Amino acid sequence: MEIGGVYKKTTEPQAKAPRRRPLGCTLRQLRGWRLPVKVVQTIFSLVAVVCEEIVDECFTCSGLYLFEFVSCSAFLLSLLILYTYCTDLYESLGKDKVQKL
């Protein structure tokens, strides 16, 4: 009895998974002028954090502390926005949840 005649392959060969970029980097959500604006915003907020750290002395430091808080928050939120929109996280969360964030 011939084995090949009775038993045939019942499954199809698995297709190779599509090749992904490192960290799932995709620029589909930030097209055109939006990506450069977000990158420049992140760079400016980082420069603001660095400039604030350069100050050695101040007489009334309450304004400087507020500036430090705002510039550091802007930097971290800009990084979060870039990470969300430039990786696969946007597709995995969904548009509604990203807008709520």
Backbone as a ProteinNet text record, in pm:
[ID]
protein_1_A
[PRIMARY]
MEIGGVYKKTTEPQAKAPRRRPLGCTLRQLRGWRLPVKVVQTIFSLVAVVCEEIVDECFTCSGLYLFEFVSCSAFLLSLLILYTYCTDLYESLGKDKVQKL
[TERTIARY]
82.8	0	87.5	53.7	133.2	89	181.6	149.2	112.9	177.8	152.7	14.4	-49.2	-180.6	-291.7	-278.2	-384.3	-363.3	-242.2	-213	-150	-225.6	-173.8	-165.9	-90.8	-81.6	-216.9	-265.1	-394.9	-381.2	-265.2	-244.3	-155.4	-175.7	-91.8	32.4	139.6	259.9	234.8	295.1	276.4	347.1	276.4	337.2	431.2	536	629.2	563.1	592.4	537.1	598.9	520.4	577.3	690	790	906.9	872.4	903.3	872	998.5	983.1	1095.9	1121.1	1240.1	1268.3	1167.3	1120.7	1020.7	890.7	867.8	743.1	727.9	835	832.1	752.7	654.8	574.5	541.4	538.7	511.5	377.8	287.3	158.9	70.3	81.2	-8.9	39.5	169.6	224.3	283.6	202.6	248.2	261.1	338.3	350.3	425.1	366	431.9	418.3	333.4	309.8	430.2	500.6	616.5	729.5	770.4	876.3	837.5	710.6	666.5	676.7	636.7	645.6	791.1	877.1	1019.3	1080.9	1048.7	1100.9	1045.7	919.6	860.6	933.6	966	1037.7	1177.9	1244.5	1379.8	1377	1281.6	1271.7	1241.5	1156	1126.4	1247.3	1326.4	1449.6	1550	1561.7	1651.1	1606	1475.3	1424.5	1461.6	1452.4	1490.9	1639.7	1722	1866.5	1899.5	1836.2	1862.1	1822.4	1714.8	1671.9	1773.5	1832.8	1931.4	2062.7	2088.1	2212.3	2210.8	2093.6	2082.1	2135.5	2234.2	2294.7	2226.7	2201.4	2145	2018.2	1925.9	1807.4	1758.8	1700.1	1654	1510	1426.1	1288.5	1272.3	1279.4	1287.2	1151.4	1043.2	913.2	882.4	915.5	894.2	983.1	1104.8	1197.4	1149.9	1096.4	1044.6	922.6	837.9	722.8	768.8	868.6	923.6	984.2	1051.9	1110.7	1001	895.5	786.1	719.7	691.8	623.2	711.5	838.5	925.8	953.4	969.7	991.2	864.2	748.7	622.2	601	632.5	617.7	710.2	832.3	926.6	876.2	832.2	785.5	658.4	566.1	444	473.1	568.5	606.4	666.5	749.7	806.1	696.9	600.9	491	408.1	380.8	304.5	380.7	509.9	590.3	594.3	610.8	615.9	482.8	374	241.8	212.1	238	202.4	303	425.9	529.4	558.7	482.6	500.8	367.1	368.8	247	150.2	186.9	99.8	-31.4	-26.8	-148	-248.4	-201.6	-292.1	-341.1	-255.2	-296.6	-396.5	-383.5	-479.2	-609.2	-596.9	-714.9	-727	-790.4	-800.5	-877.1	-982.6	-1064.9	-987.1	-913.8	-838.8	-722.1	-661.1	-551.2	-604	-720.4	-777.6	-817.6	-862.3	-894.9	-770.1	-659.6	-533.7	-490.6
-117.6	0	124.4	214.9	336.7	442.5	492.6	590.1	724.6	765.9	896.2	908.4	797.6	803.4	830.3	782.1	798	924.4	941.5	1054.2	1166.9	1273.8	1391.3	1506.5	1604.5	1721.9	1791.6	1814.3	1879.8	2026.4	2069.6	2210.2	2275.7	2402	2477.6	2524	2541.4	2590.7	2730.5	2757.1	2886	2994.5	3104.1	3219.2	3288.1	3343.6	3415.2	3542.3	3574	3696.3	3817.4	3922.4	4039.8	4098.4	4142.1	4195.8	4329.8	4342.8	4464.8	4542.4	4670.2	4755.6	4743.9	4786.2	4780.9	4864	4810.4	4872.8	4900.7	4839.5	4859.7	5000.5	5063.4	5203.1	5219	5305.7	5337	5485.5	5546.4	5689.8	5717	5620.4	5636.1	5741	5758.5	5849.3	5994.1	6015.4	6151.3	6174.5	6223.2	6247.3	6395.8	6426.9	6566.2	6650.5	6761.3	6858.7	6824	6728.9	6698.9	6634.3	6545.8	6479.5	6578	6662.3	6757.8	6854.1	6893.3	6984.7	6916.4	6791	6719.2	6696.1	6669.1	6650.2	6781.5	6891.7	7022.8	7059.5	7030.3	7057.1	6979.9	6854.9	6773.7	6828	6869	6924.2	7054.2	7142.6	7269.6	7247.4	7152.5	7127.2	7067.5	6986.4	6935.1	7047.9	7137.4	7253	7338.7	7354.4	7431.7	7365.4	7234.3	7163	7182.9	7172.4	7188.5	7331.6	7430.1	7570.9	7600.2	7539.9	7560.9	7501.4	7390.4	7327.2	7404.5	7489.4	7567.7	7677.7	7726.7	7837.7	7792.8	7869.3	7835.8	7907.5	8037.1	8116.5	8186.6	8198.4	8278.5	8335.1	8454.9	8520.2	8481.5	8482.7	8434.6	8316.4	8199.9	8079.9	8019.3	8077.6	8015.8	8009.5	8114.5	8113.9	8012.6	7997.5	7900.4	7757.2	7731.4	7598.3	7566.8	7665.9	7646.7	7618.6	7694.6	7671.9	7533.2	7487.9	7353.9	7248.2	7262.9	7166.5	7164.2	7281.1	7288.3	7234.6	7271.9	7225.8	7075.9	7023.8	6878.9	6802.2	6852.6	6787.9	6791.4	6904.1	6915.5	6818	6802.1	6709	6565.1	6526	6388.2	6360.4	6455.5	6435.3	6433.2	6514	6511.5	6377.1	6322.8	6189.7	6083.1	6094.4	5998.5	6006.4	6126.9	6144.1	6087.4	6117.7	6063.1	5911.6	5855.2	5709.8	5647.3	5708.2	5653.2	5656.9	5768.5	5782.9	5719.4	5699	5647.4	5499.4	5430.2	5287	5216.5	5086.3	5008.1	5023.6	5099.8	5120.5	5186.1	5274.5	5342.1	5241.1	5146.8	5047.1	4948.8	4913.9	4816.3	4875.3	5004	5066.7	5102.9	5156.8	5201.4	5353.1	5409.5	5555.1	5616.7	5551.9	5607.2	5617.8	5513.1	5514.6	5613.3	5628.8	5725	5866.7	5896.5	6029.3	6055	5951.9	5968.4	5995.7	5932.3	5956.9	6100.2
0	0	0	-80.1	-96.5	4.7	83	188.3	127.8	23.8	-36.6	-96.6	-132.9	-194.1	-95	27.8	127.3	209.8	253.9	340.8	259.3	244.4	175	273.5	239	325.4	330	450.9	466	504.7	534.8	570.2	466.9	450.9	358.8	432.8	362.9	429.8	486	600.1	664.9	587.2	571.1	504.7	602.6	550.3	635.1	685.6	810.2	869.2	799.3	779.4	714.7	798.2	731.8	799.1	862.4	989.5	1062.3	1091.8	1098	1134.3	1284	1328.7	1472.1	1550.4	1658.5	1745.6	1673	1559.6	1487.6	1434.2	1394.9	1352.8	1223.5	1227.5	1111.2	1113.8	999.5	992.4	924.4	928.4	861.1	926.9	1057	1127.8	1124.9	1115.6	1111.1	973	884.4	747.2	721.7	620.3	577.4	678.4	714	800.6	948.1	985.3	1126.1	1194.7	1125.1	1185.5	1215.7	1120	1154.1	1265.4	1271.1	1376.8	1512.9	1522.4	1650.2	1691.7	1596.2	1628.4	1677.4	1610	1651.7	1789.3	1814.9	1945.3	2054.8	2028.8	2126.7	2150.7	2044.9	2058.7	2137.6	2108.2	2181.1	2329	2360.2	2501	2572.6	2503.7	2562.8	2585.9	2489.8	2505.8	2624.3	2643.6	2757.1	2889.1	2895.3	3017.6	3045.3	2942.3	2959.2	3000.7	2938.1	2973.5	3117.7	3162.6	3300.8	3397.8	3362.2	3450.8	3455.3	3358.7	3355.5	3461.6	3497.1	3592.4	3727.9	3779.9	3908.2	4024.7	4006.5	4115.3	4069.3	4161.5	4135.3	4268.1	4262.4	4385.1	4415.9	4315.4	4331.6	4235.5	4290.4	4207.7	4174.3	4218.1	4193.2	4043.3	3969.5	3825	3755	3804.4	3745.6	3770.3	3889.2	3918	3832.7	3810.3	3722.7	3579.7	3533.1	3399.2	3387.6	3494	3493.1	3482	3558.3	3554.5	3417.2	3361.9	3232.1	3119.7	3118.4	3009.7	3018.5	3138.3	3152.7	3115.4	3155.8	3118.4	2968.2	2905.9	2760.5	2689	2738.5	2677.5	2687.9	2806.2	2824.5	2744.8	2740.2	2662.6	2512.5	2467.8	2326.1	2287.7	2375.1	2350	2346.9	2436.7	2438.7	2311.2	2264.6	2140.7	2022.2	2012.5	1902.7	1907.3	2025.6	2037.8	1997.9	2041.7	2011.3	1862.9	1799.2	1659.1	1563.4	1606.4	1515.9	1536.1	1618.9	1636	1613.7	1630.7	1613.7	1729.9	1829.2	1943.9	1903.3	1804.7	1757.3	1702.2	1621.3	1565.4	1671.6	1767.1	1867.4	1967.1	1999.9	2090.8	2021.2	1901.1	1829.3	1836.2	1735.3	1723.8	1840.3	1885	1992.6	2123.7	2157.1	2282.2	2277	2161.7	2149.7	2167.2	2110.9	2127.6	2272.8	2343.9	2485.6	2568.1	2530.3	2601.9	2586.1
[MASK]
+++++++++++++++++++++++++++++++++++++++++++++++++++++++++++++++++++++++++++++++++++++++++++++++++++++

